[in-house]
């Protein structure tokens, strides 16, 4: 019987190796590194129509948000939440002056998002996003969902500075 088992193993299909997780597929519980800082992924907001994800990252007590969008290449933007207030989505201007930077509206879109883990918006639904950039490449992001605004300031991150450390 050992002979038949050995022959069977010769012709058995081997399981393909598990595919590596990409930054776009990270979820709560995973670990990543951005600009030499290690973060635990706490939440994920996925916009399937844009093939984009915003990951809630935690490094100790500090919370950051990594926006990842796949276009021709993967594009990364790291944001920090800031205090600010707007009254209605119609009140978002095309230019915003903040801390000595003049931000110009680069892109505005609406999309259905799904939410996993801890994020600023605890349920999915329709989300409005305004992305701004200043002349010195500083970034500003405004999100509105379910009557609530979130404002973030940030910077672009080159792909070489981003990597998956541990994926579940």
N, C-alpha and C positions, 0 to 999 in steps of 0.2 A: 504494500500500500504506500510506502514511502516513495517508491519510484514514481507511482502515478501522481502523487502530490507534487513531487519535484517537476515532473513534466508539465503539470497544470500551472505551476508558478512561472515556468518559462514562457507560456503563452498568455498569461494573465495580463490584462492592461494595468499599467501603473497609473496611479492617481497623479494628475497634473499638479505642479506646485501651486500653492495658494498665491493669488495675485496680490502684489503689494498694494497697500492702501495709498491713494493719492491724497493730496491736501483737500481736494474737492469732496472726498468721501469721508473725511474725519467726522466723528460724532462724540458726544459727551463720554468722558472716560479715557479718550485718547490723549496723547502727548505730542507736542510739536515744538520746534525751535524756530524763532523769528529773530533775526539779527542778533544771534548768540544769546538770546534769552529763552529759557525753557518755560513753556506754558502748559497748563492742563486745560483741555477743552471742556467747558462747562455747558455750552449750548450751541445750537445750530439753527439758522434761519435759511431755508432753501427756496430760491426762486427758480423753478424749473424752466420757465419760459426764457430766461436769460442765461441759463446754465451758470448761476452764481450762488454763492454761499457766503453768509456772514457768520463767523465763528466767534462765540464769546470765550475769551481766553483769560485765565487767571494765573498770575504769578505772585504767590503770597496773598496779599490783600489787594493788590492792584488788578483792576479789570481793564482789558483792552478788547478791541474788536478787529478781526482780520477779515477784510472783504476780499473774496477770491472770485474771479470771473474768467471763464474760458472763452476767449475770442480766437484770434489767430494763434495766440500764445496765452499761457496763464498769466493773469495780471493780479498783483497783490497790493493792497492798501491797508495800512495799520492805523486804527483810529482809537482815540480816547474820548470818553464822553465829556461834554462841557455843559455848563449851565446856560440856559437861554430859553426864550419863550416866543412863540408865535401864536396868534389867535385862531386862524383858520388856514386850511391848505391854500386858499385863494390869496392869503397875505404873504406868501413866500415871494420875495423880490428876485429880480434877475442879478442884482449886485448886492453884496453884503459886506460892510466894513466891520472888521473884528480884530482887535489887538494890533492895529497898525497895518493889517493886510486888507486889501480890497479883493474880495472873492467874486468871480464871475461864474454865472450858471453855465455849466458844461453839458449837463444831461439831466433830463427829467423823465421819469417813467413810473408806470403803475404795474403791479404784478401780484399774482396770487402767491402767497408764501406758506410753507409748512414750517412748524416750529418743533424743536426737540430740545429738552433740557432747559437750563436757565438762560433766558434772554430778556431784553427790555420789554418785549411784547410776548405775553404768555400764551397766546393762541394764534393760530394761523388766520389767514384771511387776505383781504386786499390791502396792499401796502403801497404808499406813495413815497417816492424817493427823489430827492434833488441832490445832485453832486456838483460842487463848486470847486474851482481851482484859482489860486492867485497867480500873479506874474512870477513870483519866486517859488512856484510849485508846491506851496502849502495847500492842503485839501480841507474841505468842509463838506460834511454830509448831513442832510436833514431827512428824517424819516417821519412819516405820519401814518398811524394805524389806529383804528377804533377810538378816534378822538384824542389821541395822545401824540405829542411831538417828542422826538429825541434828536439832539444835535451832537455832532462829533467833529473833532479836528484831527487831522492826520497827515500821513506822508505815504508816498509810493515806496514799495519795497521791491528790490530786484529779486528775481526768482532764485538766484544762488544763495540768498540769505534765508531761505525758507526750506524746512525739511520735516518729515515725519520722524518722530523718535519712537513712539510705540503706538500701535493701533490694536484695538481689541477685536 
